[in-house]
């Protein structure tokens, strides 16, 4: 027995540790509220795609929205930014999405698959496929640390980094989708 702990206290501590989800699972995602705002705006505008410049990264971001089902997002850079600028000026958002998927500079592309279009979840709801994130040819499927074969700490770190970057990208798309003057 551990010094200073009764068997009852130790049992309660063990039960609490087993019942508590990891940190990433317990908190609301940063991307959740932004994904919901963006999809509401896309629904209201009757748009199924949107794109924006990424001033911080020097590239572009684009999304395809499958209403009520999924938000597919890609970000990356082009050898010359004129491609992205032209597509945004012409409101050719779907085309920009496809250009980024196929022609982004190596190492600059990242891809998010947001199942349910409600932001990243650290662990999927029952009977819902998991969200995923691809960056630098590494793919993370958010279905829990056990299935990912990572420690809770490494899984939480990967999830939190992906969620923060996804939230940043969603903010760019949301700002571009908002009607001017609002």
ROSE-4610 file (N, C-alpha, C; in Angstrom, 1 decimal, always signed):
// ROSE-4610
residu = [X/X/X/X/X/X/X/X/X/X/X/X/X/X/X/X/X/X/X/X/X/X/X/X/X/X/X/X/X/X/X/X/X/X/X/X/X/X/X/X/X/X/X/X/X/X/X/X/X/X/X/X/X/X/X/X/X/X/X/X/X/X/X/X/X/X/X/X/X/X/X/X/X/X/X/X/X/X/X/X/X/X/X/X/X/X/X/X/X/X/X/X/X/X/X/X/X/X/X/X/X/X/X/X/X/X/X/X/X/X/X/X/X/X/X/X/X/X/X/X/X/X/X/X/X/X/X/X/X/X/X/X/X/X/X/X/X/X/X/X/X/X/X/X/X/X/X/X/X/X/X/X/X/X/X/X/X/X/X/X/X/X/X/X/X/X/X/X/X/X/X/X/X/X/X/X/X/X/X/X/X/X/X/X/X/X/X/X/X/X/X/X/X/X/X/X/X/X/X/X/X/X/X/X/X/X/X/X/X/X/X/X/X/X/X/X/X/X/X/X/X/X/X/X/X/X/X/X/X/X/X/X/X/X/X/X/X/X/X/X/X/X/X/X/X/X/X/X/X/X/X/X/X/X/X/X/X/X/X/X/X/X/X/X/X/X/X/X/X/X/X/X/X/X/X/X/X/X/X/X/X/X/X/X/X/X/X/X/X/X/X/X/X/X/X/X/X/X/X/X/X/X/X/X/X/X/X/X/X/X/X/X/X/X/X/X/X/X/X/X/X/X/X/X/X/X/X/X/X/X/X/X/X/X/X/X/X/X/X/X/X/X/X/X/X/X/X/X/X/X/X/X/X/X/X/X/X/X/X/X/X/X/X/X/X/X/X/X/X/X/X/X/X/X/X/X/X/X/X/X/X/X/X/X/X/X/X/X/X/X/X/X/X/X/X/X/X/X/X/X/X/X/X/X/X/X/X/X/X/X/X/X/X/X/X/X/X/X/X/X/X/X/X/X/X/X/X/X/X/X/X/X/X/X/X/X/X/X/X/X/X/X/X/X/X/X/X/X/X/X/X/X/X/X/X/X/X/X/X/X/X/X/X/X/X/X/X/X/X/X/X/X/X/X/X/X/X/X/X/X/X/X/X/X/X/X/X/X/X/X/X/X/X/X/X/X/X/X/X/X/X/X/X/X/X/X/X/X/X/X/X/X/X/X/X/X/X/X/X/X/X/X/X/X/X/X/X/X/X/X/X/X/X/X/X/X/X/X/X/X/X/X/X/X/X/X]
num = [1/1/1/2/2/2/3/3/3/4/4/4/5/5/5/6/6/6/7/7/7/8/8/8/9/9/9/10/10/10/11/11/11/12/12/12/13/13/13/14/14/14/15/15/15/16/16/16/17/17/17/18/18/18/19/19/19/20/20/20/21/21/21/22/22/22/23/23/23/24/24/24/25/25/25/26/26/26/27/27/27/28/28/28/29/29/29/30/30/30/31/31/31/32/32/32/33/33/33/34/34/34/35/35/35/36/36/36/37/37/37/38/38/38/39/39/39/40/40/40/41/41/41/42/42/42/43/43/43/44/44/44/45/45/45/46/46/46/47/47/47/48/48/48/49/49/49/50/50/50/51/51/51/52/52/52/53/53/53/54/54/54/55/55/55/56/56/56/57/57/57/58/58/58/59/59/59/60/60/60/61/61/61/62/62/62/63/63/63/64/64/64/65/65/65/66/66/66/67/67/67/68/68/68/69/69/69/70/70/70/71/71/71/72/72/72/73/73/73/74/74/74/75/75/75/76/76/76/77/77/77/78/78/78/79/79/79/80/80/80/81/81/81/82/82/82/83/83/83/84/84/84/85/85/85/86/86/86/87/87/87/88/88/88/89/89/89/90/90/90/91/91/91/92/92/92/93/93/93/94/94/94/95/95/95/96/96/96/97/97/97/98/98/98/99/99/99/100/100/100/101/101/101/102/102/102/103/103/103/104/104/104/105/105/105/106/106/106/107/107/107/108/108/108/109/109/109/110/110/110/111/111/111/112/112/112/113/113/113/114/114/114/115/115/115/116/116/116/117/117/117/118/118/118/119/119/119/120/120/120/121/121/121/122/122/122/123/123/123/124/124/124/125/125/125/126/126/126/127/127/127/128/128/128/129/129/129/130/130/130/131/131/131/132/132/132/133/133/133/134/134/134/135/135/135/136/136/136/137/137/137/138/138/138/139/139/139/140/140/140/141/141/141/142/142/142/143/143/143/144/144/144/145/145/145/146/146/146/147/147/147/148/148/148/149/149/149/150/150/150/151/151/151/152/152/152/153/153/153/154/154/154/155/155/155/156/156/156/157/157/157/158/158/158/159/159/159/160/160/160/161/161/161/162/162/162/163/163/163/164/164/164/165/165/165/166/166/166/167/167/167/168/168/168/169/169/169/170/170/170/171/171/171/172/172/172/173/173/173/174/174/174/175/175/175/176/176/176/177/177/177/178/178/178/179/179/179/180/180/180/181/181/181/182/182/182]
x = [+0.9/+0.0/+0.9/+0.4/+1.2/+1.0/+2.1/+2.1/+1.2/+0.3/-0.6/-1.9/-2.1/-3.3/-4.0/-5.3/-6.0/-6.4/-6.8/-7.2/-8.4/-9.3/-10.4/-10.0/-9.1/-8.7/-7.9/-7.1/-6.3/-7.3/-8.3/-9.3/-10.0/-10.4/-11.1/-10.2/-8.9/-8.0/-7.8/-7.7/-7.5/-8.8/-9.9/-11.2/-11.3/-10.9/-11.0/-10.0/-8.8/-7.8/-8.3/-8.9/-9.4/-10.6/-11.4/-12.6/-12.4/-11.3/-11.1/-10.5/-11.0/-10.5/-9.2/-8.4/-7.2/-7.5/-6.6/-6.8/-7.4/-6.9/-7.5/-8.9/-9.3/-10.7/-11.6/-11.1/-12.0/-12.3/-11.5/-11.7/-12.5/-13.1/-13.8/-12.6/-12.7/-11.7/-11.7/-10.6/-10.5/-11.2/-11.1/-11.7/-13.2/-13.8/-15.2/-16.1/-16.0/-16.9/-16.6/-15.4/-15.1/-15.6/-15.5/-16.1/-17.6/-18.2/-19.7/-20.1/-19.4/-19.6/-19.4/-18.3/-18.1/-19.1/-19.5/-20.5/-21.9/-22.2/-23.5/-23.4/-22.3/-22.1/-22.2/-21.5/-21.6/-23.0/-23.7/-25.1/-26.0/-25.8/-26.6/-26.3/-25.0/-24.6/-24.8/-25.2/-25.4/-24.1/-23.0/-21.6/-21.2/-20.5/-19.9/-18.4/-17.8/-16.4/-16.0/-14.8/-14.3/-12.8/-12.2/-10.7/-10.3/-9.0/-8.4/-6.9/-6.3/-4.9/-4.5/-3.3/-2.7/-1.5/-1.7/-0.6/+0.5/+0.2/+1.3/+2.1/+1.5/+2.3/+2.7/+2.2/+2.6/+1.9/+0.9/+0.2/-1.2/-2.0/-3.4/-4.1/-5.4/-6.2/-7.5/-8.0/-9.3/-10.0/-11.4/-12.2/-13.3/-13.7/-14.9/-15.8/-17.0/-18.0/-19.1/-19.2/-20.3/-21.4/-22.4/-23.4/-23.9/-23.7/-24.1/-23.3/-22.2/-21.4/-19.9/-19.3/-17.8/-17.3/-16.2/-15.4/-14.0/-13.7/-12.3/-11.5/-10.4/-9.6/-8.1/-7.6/-6.2/-5.5/-4.2/-3.4/-2.1/-1.5/-0.2/+0.3/+1.4/+2.0/+2.2/+2.2/+2.5/+3.9/+4.5/+5.8/+5.7/+4.6/+4.3/+2.9/+2.7/+1.4/+0.3/+0.7/-0.3/-1.5/-1.2/-2.2/-3.3/-3.0/-3.9/-4.6/-3.9/-4.5/-5.5/-5.2/-6.1/-7.4/-7.3/-8.4/-9.3/-8.7/-9.6/-10.3/-9.6/-10.2/-11.4/-11.3/-12.4/-13.4/-13.2/-14.0/-14.1/-13.0/-12.8/-12.2/-13.0/-12.5/-12.3/-13.2/-13.1/-11.8/-11.6/-10.4/-9.2/-9.2/-8.0/-7.8/-8.8/-8.7/-8.0/-8.4/-7.9/-6.4/-6.1/-4.7/-3.8/-4.3/-3.5/-3.3/-4.3/-4.2/-3.1/-3.1/-2.2/-0.9/-0.9/+0.3/+1.0/+0.7/+1.3/+2.8/+3.6/+5.1/+5.3/+6.2/+6.5/+6.8/+6.2/+6.4/+5.6/+4.8/+4.0/+2.5/+2.1/+0.7/+0.3/-0.9/-1.5/-3.0/-3.5/-4.9/-5.7/-6.9/-7.7/-9.0/-9.4/-10.7/-11.5/-12.5/-13.3/-14.7/-14.8/-16.0/-17.1/-18.2/-19.4/-19.3/-18.2/-18.0/-18.2/-17.7/-18.0/-16.7/-15.5/-14.3/-13.7/-12.4/-11.7/-12.2/-12.3/-12.6/-11.5/-11.0/-9.9/-10.2/-11.5/-12.0/-13.3/-13.6/-14.9/-16.1/-17.2/-18.4/-18.7/-19.5/-19.9/-20.4/-20.0/-20.4/-20.1/-19.2/-18.7/-17.3/-16.9/-15.5/-14.6/-13.4/-12.5/-12.1/-11.8/-11.2/-9.8/-9.2/-7.8/-7.0/-5.7/-4.9/-3.6/-3.2/-2.0/-1.1/+0.2/+1.2/+2.5/+3.3/+4.7/+4.7/+3.8/+3.6/+3.3/+2.9/+2.5/+1.0/+0.3/-1.1/-1.5/-2.3/-2.8/-4.3/-4.8/-6.2/-6.6/-7.5/-7.9/-9.0/-8.5/-9.4/-8.9/-8.1/-7.6/-6.2/-5.5/-4.1/-3.8/-4.7/-4.5/-4.4/-5.4/-5.5/-4.3/-3.9/-2.8/-1.5/-1.5/-0.3/+0.7/+0.2/+1.0/+0.7/+1.6/+1.3/+0.3/-0.4/-1.4/-0.8/+0.4/+1.1/+1.4/+1.9/+2.2/+1.0/-0.1/-1.3/-1.9/-2.0/-2.5/-1.8/-0.5/+0.4/+0.0/+0.0/-0.3/-1.7/-2.7/-4.0/-4.1/-3.5/-3.6/-2.9/-1.8/-1.1/-2.0/-2.5/-3.4/-4.6/-5.3/-6.5/-6.2/-5.1/-4.8/-4.5/-3.8/-3.5/-4.8/-5.6/-6.9/-7.8/-7.8/-8.6/-8.1/-6.7/-6.2/-6.6/-6.6/-7.0/-8.5/-9.3/-10.7/-11.0/-10.2/-10.4/-10.1/-9.1/-8.8/-10.0/-10.5/-11.7/-12.9/-13.2/-14.3/-14.2/-13.1/-12.9/-13.2/-12.8/-13.0/-14.4/-15.1/-16.5/-17.5/-17.1/-18.0/-18.4/-19.6/-20.0/-19.1/-18.7/-17.9/-18.7/-18.1/-18.8/-19.4/-19.3/-19.9/-18.8]
y = [-1.2/+0.0/+1.2/+2.3/+3.5/+4.3/+4.8/+5.6/+6.8/+7.0/+8.1/+7.9/+6.8/+6.6/+5.3/+5.4/+4.2/+3.5/+2.3/+1.5/+2.1/+2.7/+3.4/+4.6/+5.4/+6.6/+6.2/+5.2/+4.7/+4.1/+3.4/+2.9/+4.0/+5.0/+6.2/+6.9/+7.1/+7.7/+6.9/+5.6/+4.7/+4.8/+4.7/+4.8/+6.1/+7.2/+8.5/+8.6/+8.0/+8.1/+7.3/+6.1/+5.3/+5.9/+6.6/+7.2/+8.5/+9.2/+10.5/+10.4/+11.1/+11.1/+11.9/+11.7/+12.5/+13.9/+14.8/+16.2/+16.6/+16.1/+16.5/+16.1/+15.0/+14.5/+15.3/+15.8/+16.5/+17.9/+18.6/+20.0/+20.1/+21.3/+21.6/+22.0/+21.5/+21.8/+23.3/+23.8/+25.2/+25.3/+24.2/+24.3/+24.1/+23.6/+23.3/+24.5/+25.5/+26.7/+27.4/+27.4/+28.0/+27.2/+25.9/+25.0/+25.2/+25.2/+25.4/+26.8/+27.8/+29.2/+29.2/+28.5/+28.5/+27.7/+26.6/+25.8/+26.5/+27.2/+28.0/+29.1/+29.7/+30.8/+30.2/+29.1/+28.4/+28.0/+27.4/+27.0/+28.3/+29.3/+30.6/+31.2/+31.1/+31.6/+30.6/+29.4/+28.3/+28.1/+28.1/+27.8/+26.4/+25.7/+24.4/+24.4/+25.6/+25.7/+27.2/+27.3/+28.7/+28.6/+29.7/+29.7/+31.1/+31.2/+32.5/+32.4/+33.6/+33.7/+33.5/+33.0/+32.8/+33.7/+34.9/+35.9/+35.4/+34.7/+34.2/+33.2/+32.3/+31.2/+31.5/+32.6/+32.9/+31.9/+31.3/+30.3/+30.6/+29.5/+29.6/+28.4/+28.7/+27.6/+27.5/+26.3/+26.1/+25.0/+25.0/+24.0/+23.6/+22.4/+21.9/+21.4/+21.8/+21.5/+20.6/+19.4/+18.5/+18.7/+19.5/+19.9/+18.8/+19.1/+18.1/+16.9/+16.8/+15.6/+15.7/+16.7/+16.8/+18.1/+18.5/+19.7/+19.2/+19.3/+18.9/+20.2/+20.3/+21.5/+21.2/+22.0/+21.9/+23.3/+23.2/+24.5/+24.2/+25.2/+25.0/+26.2/+26.0/+27.1/+26.7/+27.6/+27.4/+27.9/+27.4/+27.9/+29.4/+29.9/+31.3/+31.5/+32.5/+32.8/+33.3/+33.6/+34.1/+33.2/+31.9/+30.9/+31.0/+31.1/+31.2/+32.6/+33.6/+35.0/+35.0/+34.5/+34.5/+33.7/+32.5/+31.7/+32.4/+33.0/+33.7/+34.9/+35.7/+36.8/+36.4/+35.2/+34.7/+33.9/+33.7/+32.9/+31.5/+31.0/+29.6/+28.8/+28.7/+28.1/+26.6/+25.9/+24.4/+24.1/+25.0/+24.8/+25.0/+26.0/+26.3/+25.1/+24.5/+23.3/+22.2/+22.0/+20.9/+21.3/+22.5/+22.9/+22.7/+23.0/+22.8/+21.3/+20.5/+19.0/+18.4/+18.9/+18.3/+19.1/+20.4/+21.1/+22.0/+21.8/+22.5/+22.2/+23.1/+22.9/+21.8/+20.8/+19.7/+20.2/+19.5/+19.9/+21.0/+21.7/+22.8/+22.5/+21.3/+21.0/+20.3/+20.7/+20.0/+19.8/+18.7/+18.3/+17.9/+18.4/+18.1/+17.5/+16.4/+15.8/+15.9/+16.8/+17.1/+16.4/+15.2/+14.4/+15.1/+15.2/+15.9/+17.4/+18.0/+19.4/+20.2/+19.7/+20.3/+20.5/+20.6/+20.7/+19.4/+19.4/+18.2/+17.7/+16.4/+15.7/+14.8/+14.8/+13.9/+12.4/+12.1/+10.8/+10.8/+10.1/+10.2/+9.7/+10.2/+9.7/+8.3/+7.6/+6.2/+6.2/+5.3/+5.1/+6.2/+7.1/+8.2/+8.0/+8.0/+7.9/+9.0/+8.8/+9.8/+10.9/+12.0/+13.1/+12.8/+13.4/+13.1/+14.4/+14.3/+15.5/+14.9/+15.5/+15.1/+16.3/+16.1/+17.2/+16.5/+17.1/+16.5/+15.0/+14.5/+13.1/+12.2/+12.8/+12.1/+12.3/+11.2/+11.3/+10.9/+11.7/+11.5/+11.2/+10.1/+9.8/+9.9/+10.8/+11.0/+10.1/+8.9/+7.9/+7.4/+8.2/+7.8/+7.4/+7.5/+7.2/+5.7/+4.9/+3.4/+3.0/+3.4/+3.0/+3.6/+4.8/+5.5/+4.9/+4.1/+3.5/+4.5/+5.5/+6.6/+6.7/+7.3/+7.6/+8.7/+8.8/+9.9/+11.2/+11.4/+12.7/+13.1/+12.1/+12.3/+12.5/+11.7/+11.9/+13.2/+13.7/+15.0/+16.1/+16.0/+17.0/+17.1/+15.9/+15.9/+16.5/+16.0/+16.5/+18.0/+18.5/+20.0/+20.8/+20.4/+21.1/+21.1/+20.0/+19.9/+20.8/+20.7/+21.4/+22.9/+23.4/+24.8/+25.3/+24.5/+24.9/+24.9/+23.9/+23.8/+25.0/+25.4/+26.6/+27.8/+28.0/+29.1/+29.2/+28.0/+28.0/+28.3/+27.7/+28.0/+29.5/+30.2/+31.6/+32.4/+32.0/+32.6/+32.4/+31.2/+30.9/+31.7/+31.7/+32.4/+33.9/+34.5/+35.9/+36.2/+35.3/+35.5/+35.3/+34.4/+34.0/+35.1/+35.8/+36.8/+37.9/+38.3/+39.4/+40.6/+41.4/+42.6/+43.6/+44.2/+45.1/+44.5/+43.2/+42.6/+42.3]
z = [+0.0/+0.0/+0.0/-0.7/-0.8/+0.5/+1.0/+2.3/+2.2/+3.1/+3.2/+2.4/+1.7/+1.0/+1.5/+1.8/+2.2/+0.9/+1.0/-0.2/-0.9/-0.1/-0.7/-1.5/-1.0/-1.7/-3.0/-2.9/-4.0/-5.1/-4.7/-5.6/-6.3/-5.6/-6.2/-7.2/-6.9/-7.7/-9.0/-8.9/-10.0/-10.9/-10.3/-11.1/-11.8/-11.2/-11.8/-13.0/-12.8/-13.9/-15.1/-14.9/-16.0/-16.7/-15.9/-16.5/-17.2/-16.8/-17.4/-18.8/-19.7/-21.1/-21.1/-22.2/-22.3/-22.4/-22.3/-22.3/-23.6/-24.8/-26.1/-26.2/-25.6/-25.7/-24.8/-23.7/-22.7/-23.2/-24.0/-24.3/-25.6/-25.8/-27.0/-28.0/-29.2/-30.2/-30.6/-31.0/-31.4/-32.8/-33.5/-34.9/-34.9/-33.9/-33.9/-34.1/-33.3/-33.5/-34.9/-35.4/-36.7/-37.8/-37.7/-38.8/-38.8/-37.7/-37.7/-38.3/-37.9/-38.5/-40.0/-40.5/-41.9/-42.7/-42.2/-42.9/-42.9/-41.8/-41.8/-42.8/-43.0/-43.9/-45.4/-45.6/-46.9/-47.2/-46.3/-46.5/-46.9/-46.1/-46.4/-47.7/-48.1/-49.4/-50.6/-50.2/-51.2/-52.0/-51.2/-51.8/-51.3/-52.2/-51.8/-51.8/-52.1/-52.0/-51.7/-51.1/-50.7/-50.7/-50.9/-50.9/-50.4/-50.0/-49.5/-49.6/-49.6/-49.5/-48.1/-47.9/-46.6/-46.4/-45.9/-45.9/-44.9/-43.9/-43.0/-43.6/-44.4/-45.0/-46.4/-47.0/-48.4/-49.4/-49.0/-49.9/-50.0/-50.1/-50.3/-49.5/-49.2/-48.6/-49.3/-49.4/-50.1/-49.5/-49.6/-49.0/-49.9/-49.9/-50.5/-49.4/-49.5/-48.4/-49.0/-48.4/-48.7/-47.7/-48.0/-47.0/-46.0/-44.7/-43.7/-43.6/-44.4/-44.4/-44.1/-44.8/-44.7/-45.2/-44.6/-45.0/-45.4/-46.6/-47.1/-47.3/-46.7/-46.7/-47.1/-48.0/-48.4/-48.3/-48.0/-48.0/-48.6/-49.2/-49.8/-50.5/-51.1/-51.9/-53.4/-54.3/-55.7/-56.0/-57.1/-57.5/-57.8/-58.3/-58.5/-58.0/-57.1/-56.5/-57.4/-58.7/-59.6/-59.8/-59.8/-60.0/-58.9/-57.7/-56.6/-56.6/-56.8/-56.9/-58.0/-59.2/-60.3/-59.9/-59.4/-59.0/-58.0/-57.0/-56.0/-56.7/-57.5/-58.2/-59.0/-59.7/-60.5/-59.7/-58.4/-57.5/-58.0/-58.5/-58.9/-57.8/-56.7/-55.5/-55.6/-56.3/-56.5/-57.3/-58.3/-59.2/-58.4/-57.5/-56.6/-55.7/-55.2/-54.3/-55.1/-56.3/-57.2/-57.5/-57.8/-58.1/-56.9/-55.7/-54.5/-54.2/-54.5/-54.3/-55.2/-56.4/-57.4/-57.7/-57.4/-57.8/-56.8/-55.5/-54.4/-54.4/-54.0/-53.9/-52.9/-53.2/-52.3/-50.9/-49.9/-48.5/-48.0/-48.9/-48.4/-48.2/-48.7/-48.7/-47.4/-46.9/-45.8/-46.2/-45.7/-46.1/-44.8/-44.7/-43.5/-44.0/-43.4/-43.7/-42.4/-42.4/-41.2/-41.5/-41.0/-41.1/-40.3/-40.8/-40.2/-40.2/-40.8/-40.9/-39.7/-38.5/-37.2/-36.4/-37.1/-36.5/-36.1/-35.8/-35.4/-34.1/-34.0/-32.7/-32.4/-31.2/-30.8/-30.9/-30.8/-30.9/-31.6/-32.6/-33.3/-32.4/-32.7/-32.1/-32.6/-31.9/-32.3/-33.7/-34.5/-35.9/-36.8/-36.5/-37.3/-37.7/-38.9/-39.3/-38.6/-38.3/-37.7/-38.7/-38.1/-38.8/-39.1/-40.1/-40.4/-40.9/-40.8/-41.0/-41.7/-42.8/-43.5/-43.6/-43.2/-43.3/-43.5/-44.4/-44.6/-44.8/-45.6/-45.9/-44.7/-43.6/-42.4/-42.3/-42.0/-41.9/-40.4/-39.8/-38.5/-38.6/-38.1/-38.0/-36.6/-36.3/-34.9/-34.4/-34.0/-33.4/-32.1/-31.4/-30.1/-30.1/-29.0/-28.9/-29.0/-28.6/-28.7/-30.1/-30.9/-32.3/-33.1/-32.7/-33.3/-32.9/-31.9/-31.4/-30.9/-30.2/-29.7/-28.2/-27.4/-26.0/-26.0/-24.9/-24.7/-25.0/-24.5/-24.6/-26.1/-26.8/-28.2/-29.0/-28.7/-29.4/-29.2/-27.9/-27.6/-28.3/-28.3/-29.0/-30.5/-31.1/-32.6/-32.8/-32.0/-32.2/-31.9/-30.9/-30.5/-31.6/-32.1/-33.2/-34.5/-34.8/-36.0/-35.8/-34.7/-34.4/-34.5/-33.9/-33.9/-35.3/-36.1/-37.5/-38.3/-38.1/-38.8/-38.5/-37.2/-36.8/-37.5/-37.6/-38.3/-39.7/-40.4/-41.8/-41.9/-41.0/-41.0/-40.8/-40.0/-39.8/-41.1/-41.9/-43.1/-44.1/-44.2/-45.1/-44.6/-43.3/-42.8/-43.1/-42.9/-43.2/-44.7/-45.5/-47.0/-47.3/-46.7/-47.0/-46.4/-45.4/-44.8/-45.8/-45.9/-46.7/-46.3/-47.3/-47.0/-46.2/-45.2/-44.4/-43.1/-42.9/-41.7/-40.7]
